Amino acid sequence: MSETLPATPPVARQQPTYPDAEALARTLHQLSTLPPLVTSWEILRLKRQIADAVAGRRFLLQGGDCAESFGDATASVITGRLKVLMQMSLVLIYGLRKPVVRVGRFAGQYAKPRSSDSETRGGVTLPAYRGDIVNAAAFTPEARTPDPGRLLRAYYKAGLTLNFTRALVDGGFADLNNAENWELDFVRDTPMSEAYHDIVARIQDALSFVFTLTDEHVDDFRRAEFFTSHEALILAYEQALTRTVRNLDVPFNLSTHLPWIGLRTHDPDGAHVAYAATIGNPIAVKVGHETSTETLRLLLRHLDPDREPGRLTLIARMGANRVEDHLPRIVETVRAAGHPVLWVCDAMHGNTESTATGVKTRRFENIASEVEQSFRIHKALGGHLGGVHLELTGEDVTECTGGARGLSDDDLTRAYRSTVDPRLNAEQALELALRIVGSAA
């Protein structure tokens, strides 16, 4: 699958330190015996669809929570998230005139990289909160101590989320004839709602016309495919759920369809890249303005040695004020190396800032601007932007400012629920989908 990597053991960055090594070993052994969460044929189907997106025949929509919490594995949260993604994908399908690959940041997005291994408050220093798969957010020694048992809880919560998602999309939830039911209550009676309902009416009119001509319903309009993704951060968890599949020549990570490597762990000589190079999943890697040309060339060489369409997705996270200066260099480096990657824009992480009172937020206009600039840059270079990567929720949160309601810094105190990064609410996400359609025209 890849050329030989360095013989010295690669460094695994961003890993928790578990105080009980024996308990960790027992947990990992138990994980290795449990059923997979996804299948190899689902993974290969996603790889083919990503290859279609590379060729411009599909568009990838990747979205979900910045970091899932165990407490949010509920019917209402899962349904709300799916409603947002279904609404966005419907707008994109109608406006872009191409199928959308729906990839959720869920059923495994329980870990987060941190800038420091520890956190200090009032003279007390404790391990940093690394997501529910590792420890808890409460600032106490008990909560912050990495617990191997949380690896098992993450597995079961991911399975619960996947099972409910599959039941919904296979059971009529995704029927285009019922698209008006995807709307969340707090988004009604807004300009976004009016635009969405206009699109729904046009699509349903077209479906009625098809039904009149054929006298039968088309099953593809009654269901939708959803794939899962998460950052493959906690390597012990990912490796425990990596399995050899009969009749296939590479192992697969069967915890998710699309694992990705983050900016803090994409060192070409690091353990995350070494692991990703061995598996048959499509792989995504985040790159930023600070990613050097040499690092990029090595990542391409290690992760996509066969130059296989659908194998590698590059998720660019720059920031609205940097994308014009840095994205062209990265695109041209990849083109010169001859790798058929899917280009995706993460317009969230490069646009994070803090208010005067220290609240972490993102401005909607900056998010939209980075997406729009990315479309223009790829087009000017003779290529195309093939997808977006977003942090969003179906809850009525106020974490990102701006958008149609003009949320201000003062509004952030009303419903700020994220424990890590700010997310778009459903109305802002739908508005962004409409801006994407306009940018791609």
C-alpha positions as CSV (number, residue, x, y, z in Angstrom):
1,M,0.0,0.0,0.0
2,S,2.9,2.3,0.7
3,E,6.6,2.6,0.4
4,T,8.7,1.6,3.4
5,L,8.6,4.1,6.2
6,P,11.5,4.9,8.5
7,A,12.7,1.9,10.6
8,T,12.8,3.9,13.9
9,P,9.5,3.7,15.8
10,P,7.4,6.8,14.8
11,V,6.3,9.2,17.4
12,A,2.6,9.1,18.4
13,R,1.7,12.7,19.2
14,Q,-1.4,13.8,21.1
15,Q,-1.8,10.5,23.0
16,P,-3.2,10.4,26.6
17,T,-1.1,8.8,29.4
18,Y,-3.1,6.1,31.1
19,P,-2.0,5.4,34.7
20,D,-3.1,1.8,34.6
21,A,-1.3,0.0,31.7
22,E,-2.9,-3.4,32.5
23,A,-6.4,-2.0,32.5
24,L,-5.6,-0.4,29.1
25,A,-4.3,-3.7,27.7
26,R,-7.4,-5.5,28.9
27,T,-9.7,-2.9,27.3
28,L,-7.9,-2.9,24.0
29,H,-8.1,-6.7,23.9
30,Q,-11.8,-6.6,24.5
31,L,-12.2,-4.0,21.8
32,S,-10.4,-6.2,19.3
33,T,-12.9,-9.0,19.8
34,L,-16.1,-6.8,19.3
35,P,-17.9,-6.6,16.0
36,P,-16.9,-3.9,13.6
37,L,-18.9,-0.7,13.4
38,V,-18.8,-0.4,9.6
39,T,-18.0,-2.8,6.8
40,S,-15.3,-3.0,4.1
41,W,-17.9,-2.8,1.3
42,E,-19.3,0.4,2.7
43,I,-15.8,1.8,2.8
44,L,-15.0,0.8,-0.7
45,R,-18.3,2.3,-1.9
46,L,-17.4,5.6,-0.3
47,K,-13.9,5.4,-1.9
48,R,-15.6,5.1,-5.3
49,Q,-17.9,8.1,-4.6
50,I,-14.9,10.2,-3.5
51,A,-13.2,9.2,-6.8
52,D,-16.4,10.5,-8.5
53,A,-16.0,13.8,-6.6
54,V,-12.4,14.0,-7.6
55,A,-13.6,13.9,-11.2
56,G,-16.2,16.6,-10.5
57,R,-19.2,14.2,-10.7
58,R,-20.1,14.5,-7.0
59,F,-19.7,17.0,-4.1
60,L,-18.7,16.0,-0.6
61,L,-20.6,17.4,2.5
62,Q,-18.8,16.5,5.7
63,G,-20.3,17.9,8.9
64,G,-21.1,17.3,12.5
65,D,-20.0,18.1,16.0
66,C,-16.6,19.5,16.8
67,A,-16.4,16.7,19.5
68,E,-19.3,14.4,20.3
69,S,-20.2,13.9,23.9
70,F,-21.5,10.7,25.4
71,G,-24.5,12.5,26.7
72,D,-25.5,13.7,23.3
73,A,-26.1,10.1,21.9
74,T,-29.8,10.8,22.1
75,A,-32.6,10.5,19.6
76,S,-33.3,14.2,19.5
77,V,-29.6,15.2,18.9
78,I,-29.0,12.6,16.3
79,T,-32.2,13.4,14.5
80,G,-31.5,17.1,14.6
81,R,-28.0,16.6,13.1
82,L,-29.4,14.4,10.3
83,K,-32.0,17.0,9.5
84,V,-29.4,19.7,9.1
85,L,-27.3,17.5,6.8
86,M,-30.3,16.4,4.8
87,Q,-31.4,20.0,4.3
88,M,-27.9,21.1,3.3
89,S,-27.5,18.2,0.9
90,L,-30.8,18.9,-0.7
91,V,-29.9,22.5,-1.4
92,L,-26.5,21.4,-2.7
93,I,-28.0,18.7,-5.0
94,Y,-30.5,21.1,-6.4
95,G,-28.1,24.0,-6.8
96,L,-25.0,22.1,-8.0
97,R,-26.9,19.6,-10.1
98,K,-24.8,16.7,-8.9
99,P,-25.1,14.0,-6.2
100,V,-23.8,14.8,-2.7
101,V,-21.7,12.4,-0.7
102,R,-22.9,12.8,2.9
103,V,-20.2,12.2,5.5
104,G,-21.0,12.8,9.2
105,R,-18.5,13.9,11.8
106,F,-20.3,11.5,14.2
107,A,-20.3,7.9,15.6
108,G,-16.7,8.3,16.7
109,Q,-15.7,11.9,16.9
110,Y,-15.0,11.7,20.7
111,A,-11.4,12.8,20.8
112,K,-9.8,16.3,20.4
113,P,-6.2,17.3,20.1
114,R,-5.0,19.9,22.6
115,S,-2.4,22.6,22.5
116,S,-1.1,21.5,25.9
117,D,-1.1,18.2,27.8
118,S,-2.3,20.0,31.0
119,E,-4.5,22.8,32.1
120,T,-4.0,25.1,35.1
121,R,-6.7,26.9,37.1
122,G,-6.2,28.7,40.3
123,G,-2.8,27.2,40.8
124,V,-4.1,23.6,40.2
125,T,-2.7,21.7,37.2
126,L,-4.6,18.7,35.8
127,P,-4.5,16.8,32.5
128,A,-6.2,18.6,29.6
129,Y,-9.6,17.5,28.5
130,R,-9.1,15.3,25.4
131,G,-12.7,14.4,24.7
132,D,-15.1,11.9,26.2
133,I,-13.2,8.9,24.8
134,V,-10.3,9.8,27.2
135,N,-11.6,11.8,30.2
136,A,-14.3,14.1,31.4
137,A,-14.5,17.9,31.1
138,A,-15.1,18.6,34.8
139,F,-12.0,20.2,36.4
140,T,-11.3,17.5,39.1
141,P,-8.5,14.9,39.4
142,E,-11.1,12.1,39.1
143,A,-12.7,13.5,35.9
144,R,-9.4,14.4,34.2
145,T,-7.6,11.1,34.8
146,P,-7.5,9.2,31.5
147,D,-9.8,6.1,31.8
148,P,-9.4,3.1,29.5
149,G,-13.1,2.2,30.1
150,R,-14.1,5.2,28.1
151,L,-12.7,3.5,25.0
152,L,-15.4,0.9,25.4
153,R,-18.0,3.5,26.1
154,A,-17.0,5.3,22.9
155,Y,-17.4,2.1,20.9
156,Y,-20.9,1.5,22.3
157,K,-22.1,5.1,21.9
158,A,-20.8,5.0,18.3
159,G,-22.7,1.8,17.6
160,L,-25.9,3.2,19.1
161,T,-25.5,6.4,16.9
162,L,-24.8,4.3,13.8
163,N,-27.8,2.0,14.4
164,F,-30.2,4.8,14.9
165,T,-28.9,6.7,11.9
166,R,-29.2,3.6,9.7
167,A,-32.7,3.0,10.9
168,L,-33.8,6.6,10.1
169,V,-32.3,6.8,6.6
170,D,-33.6,3.3,5.6
171,G,-37.0,3.7,7.2
172,G,-38.4,6.7,5.3
173,F,-36.8,9.6,7.1
174,A,-34.8,10.5,4.0
175,D,-37.8,10.3,1.6
176,L,-37.6,13.4,-0.6
177,N,-41.4,13.5,-0.7
178,N,-41.2,14.3,3.1
179,A,-38.4,16.9,2.8
180,E,-40.4,19.6,4.6
181,N,-40.2,17.4,7.7
182,W,-36.5,17.9,8.0
183,E,-36.9,21.5,9.1
184,L,-36.1,22.2,12.7
185,D,-38.6,24.3,14.7
186,F,-36.4,27.2,15.5
187,V,-35.5,27.7,11.8
188,R,-39.1,28.2,10.7
189,D,-40.3,31.6,9.6
190,T,-36.8,32.9,8.6
191,P,-35.4,33.9,5.1
192,M,-33.5,30.6,5.1
193,S,-36.8,28.7,5.6
194,E,-38.4,30.5,2.7
195,A,-35.5,29.7,0.4
196,Y,-35.5,26.0,1.5
197,H,-39.2,25.5,1.1
198,D,-39.0,27.0,-2.4
199,I,-36.4,24.4,-3.3
200,V,-38.4,21.6,-1.7
201,A,-41.5,22.6,-3.7
202,R,-39.6,22.6,-7.0
203,I,-38.1,19.1,-6.3
204,Q,-41.5,17.7,-5.2
205,D,-43.1,19.1,-8.3
206,A,-40.4,17.3,-10.4
207,L,-40.9,14.1,-8.5
208,S,-44.7,14.3,-9.1
209,F,-44.0,14.8,-12.8
210,V,-41.7,11.7,-12.9
211,F,-44.4,9.6,-11.0
212,T,-47.0,10.7,-13.5
213,L,-44.9,9.6,-16.4
214,T,-43.7,6.3,-15.0
215,D,-46.6,5.4,-12.6
216,E,-44.1,4.3,-10.0
217,H,-42.0,5.7,-7.3
218,V,-38.2,5.7,-7.6
219,D,-36.7,4.0,-4.5
220,D,-33.5,6.2,-4.6
221,F,-35.7,9.2,-3.7
222,R,-36.9,7.4,-0.5
223,R,-33.5,6.8,1.2
224,A,-30.1,8.4,1.5
225,E,-26.6,7.1,2.2
226,F,-24.7,8.4,5.1
227,F,-21.0,7.6,5.8
228,T,-19.2,8.3,9.1
229,S,-15.9,10.0,9.7
230,H,-13.8,11.0,12.7
231,E,-10.2,12.1,13.4
232,A,-8.2,9.0,13.9
233,L,-6.5,10.5,17.0
234,I,-6.3,7.9,19.7
235,L,-4.3,5.3,17.9
236,A,-4.8,2.4,20.3
237,Y,-8.6,2.6,19.7
238,E,-8.2,2.8,15.9
239,Q,-5.8,-0.1,15.8
240,A,-8.0,-2.3,18.0
241,L,-10.8,-1.8,15.5
242,T,-8.6,-2.4,12.4
243,R,-9.2,-5.8,10.9
244,T,-8.0,-8.0,8.1
245,V,-10.8,-8.6,5.6
246,R,-11.0,-11.9,3.7
247,N,-10.1,-11.7,0.0
248,L,-8.7,-8.1,0.4
249,D,-5.0,-7.5,0.5
250,V,-5.0,-4.7,3.1
251,P,-6.6,-4.3,6.6
252,F,-9.4,-1.8,7.1
253,N,-10.2,0.6,10.0
254,L,-13.7,-0.7,10.7
255,S,-14.5,2.0,13.3
256,T,-15.4,4.5,10.6
257,H,-15.6,4.9,6.8
258,L,-13.4,8.0,6.5
259,P,-10.7,8.5,9.1
260,W,-8.7,11.7,8.9
261,I,-5.4,13.0,10.2
262,G,-5.4,16.4,11.9
263,L,-3.0,19.3,11.5
264,R,-1.2,18.5,14.8
265,T,-0.5,14.9,13.8
266,H,0.2,15.0,10.1
267,D,4.0,14.7,10.5
268,P,5.1,12.4,7.6
269,D,7.4,10.5,10.0
270,G,4.8,10.3,12.8
271,A,2.8,7.3,14.0
272,H,-0.6,8.6,12.6
273,V,0.7,8.8,9.0
274,A,2.5,5.4,9.4
275,Y,-0.8,3.8,10.6
276,A,-2.9,5.4,7.9
277,A,-0.5,4.2,5.2
278,T,-1.3,0.6,6.0
279,I,-5.1,0.6,5.8
280,G,-7.5,0.4,2.8
281,N,-9.9,3.2,3.9
282,P,-10.0,6.4,2.0
283,I,-7.9,8.8,4.1
284,A,-8.3,12.6,4.7
285,V,-5.5,14.8,5.9
286,K,-5.9,18.4,7.1
287,V,-3.4,20.9,5.7
288,G,-2.9,24.5,6.6
289,H,-0.9,27.6,5.7
290,E,1.9,26.4,7.8
291,T,2.1,23.0,6.0
292,S,5.5,23.1,4.1
293,T,5.9,22.0,0.6
294,E,8.2,19.2,1.6
295,T,5.8,17.9,4.2
296,L,3.0,17.9,1.6
297,R,5.1,15.9,-0.8
298,L,6.0,13.4,1.8
299,L,2.4,13.0,2.8
300,L,1.4,12.4,-0.8
301,R,4.2,9.8,-1.2
302,H,3.4,7.9,2.0
303,L,-0.4,7.9,1.8
304,D,-1.1,7.8,-1.9
305,P,1.8,5.9,-3.5
306,D,-0.3,4.5,-6.3
307,R,-2.0,7.8,-7.2
308,E,-5.4,6.2,-6.7
309,P,-8.5,8.4,-7.2
310,G,-10.6,8.3,-4.1
311,R,-7.7,7.3,-1.8
312,L,-6.7,10.7,-0.5
313,T,-8.7,13.8,0.5
314,L,-6.9,17.0,1.4
315,I,-8.9,19.3,3.8
316,A,-7.5,22.8,3.6
317,R,-7.9,24.9,6.7
318,M,-6.4,28.4,6.2
319,G,-8.6,31.2,7.5
320,A,-10.3,33.8,5.4
321,N,-7.3,36.2,5.7
322,R,-4.8,33.5,4.6
323,V,-6.4,31.4,1.9
324,E,-5.5,33.7,-1.1
325,D,-1.8,33.7,0.0
326,H,-1.4,30.0,0.8
327,L,-3.9,27.7,-1.0
328,P,-2.5,28.2,-4.5
329,R,1.0,26.9,-3.4
330,I,-0.5,23.8,-1.9
331,V,-2.7,23.1,-4.9
332,E,0.1,23.6,-7.3
333,T,2.4,21.3,-5.3
334,V,-0.1,18.5,-5.4
335,R,-0.7,19.0,-9.1
336,A,3.0,18.9,-9.9
337,A,3.3,15.6,-7.9
338,G,0.5,14.1,-10.0
339,H,-1.8,12.9,-7.2
340,P,-5.6,12.9,-7.9
341,V,-6.8,14.2,-4.5
342,L,-10.2,15.5,-3.5
343,W,-10.0,19.1,-2.4
344,V,-12.2,20.0,0.6
345,C,-12.5,23.3,2.4
346,D,-12.6,23.4,6.2
347,A,-13.7,27.0,6.7
348,M,-14.1,26.6,10.5
349,H,-10.8,26.1,12.2
350,G,-8.8,28.8,10.6
351,N,-11.4,31.3,11.5
352,T,-11.6,30.7,15.3
353,E,-11.1,33.8,17.5
354,S,-12.0,35.0,21.0
355,T,-14.2,37.8,22.1
356,A,-13.1,40.6,24.5
357,T,-14.4,38.4,27.3
358,G,-12.5,35.3,26.2
359,V,-15.3,33.4,24.6
360,K,-14.2,31.3,21.6
361,T,-16.3,32.0,18.5
362,R,-16.3,32.1,14.7
363,R,-17.8,34.8,12.4
364,F,-20.2,33.4,9.8
365,E,-19.0,35.9,7.2
366,N,-15.4,34.7,7.6
367,I,-16.5,31.1,7.2
368,A,-18.5,31.9,4.0
369,S,-15.7,34.1,2.7
370,E,-13.1,31.2,3.0
371,V,-15.5,28.9,1.1
372,E,-16.1,31.4,-1.6
373,Q,-12.4,32.3,-2.0
374,S,-11.6,28.6,-2.2
375,F,-14.0,28.0,-5.1
376,R,-12.5,31.0,-7.0
377,I,-8.9,29.8,-6.4
378,H,-9.5,26.3,-7.6
379,K,-11.4,27.5,-10.6
380,A,-8.6,30.0,-11.5
381,L,-6.0,27.2,-11.2
382,G,-8.0,25.0,-13.6
383,G,-9.5,22.6,-11.0
384,H,-12.5,22.5,-8.7
385,L,-13.3,22.5,-5.0
386,G,-14.9,19.1,-4.3
387,G,-16.3,19.5,-0.8
388,V,-16.7,21.3,2.5
389,H,-15.9,20.2,6.0
390,L,-18.0,21.9,8.7
391,E,-18.7,21.8,12.4
392,L,-22.4,22.2,12.9
393,T,-25.3,21.0,15.0
394,G,-29.1,20.8,14.8
395,E,-29.5,22.4,18.2
396,D,-30.5,26.1,18.6
397,V,-27.1,27.2,19.7
398,T,-25.5,30.6,19.6
399,E,-21.8,29.8,19.2
400,C,-20.9,31.5,15.9
401,T,-21.7,35.1,15.3
402,G,-23.4,36.6,12.2
403,G,-25.7,34.9,9.7
404,A,-29.2,35.9,8.8
405,R,-30.2,36.7,12.4
406,G,-27.1,38.8,12.9
407,L,-25.9,37.1,16.1
408,S,-23.5,39.3,18.1
409,D,-21.0,38.6,20.8
410,D,-23.6,39.4,23.3
411,D,-25.8,36.6,21.9
412,L,-23.2,34.0,22.6
413,T,-24.2,33.8,26.3
414,R,-27.7,32.7,25.4
415,A,-27.0,29.2,24.2
416,Y,-23.3,28.4,24.1
417,R,-23.1,24.6,24.7
418,S,-20.0,23.4,23.0
419,T,-17.2,22.1,25.3
420,V,-14.5,22.6,22.7
421,D,-15.1,24.6,19.5
422,P,-18.0,26.8,18.3
423,R,-20.5,25.3,15.8
424,L,-22.8,26.6,13.2
425,N,-26.5,26.2,14.1
426,A,-29.0,24.8,11.7
427,E,-30.0,28.2,10.3
428,Q,-26.4,29.3,9.7
429,A,-25.6,25.9,8.1
430,L,-28.5,26.2,5.7
431,E,-27.5,29.7,4.8
432,L,-24.0,28.5,4.1
433,A,-25.3,25.8,1.8
434,L,-27.1,28.5,-0.2
435,R,-23.8,30.6,-0.3
436,I,-21.9,27.5,-1.5
437,V,-24.3,27.1,-4.4
438,G,-23.8,30.7,-5.3
439,S,-20.0,30.4,-5.1
440,A,-19.9,27.3,-7.4
441,A,-21.9,29.0,-10.1
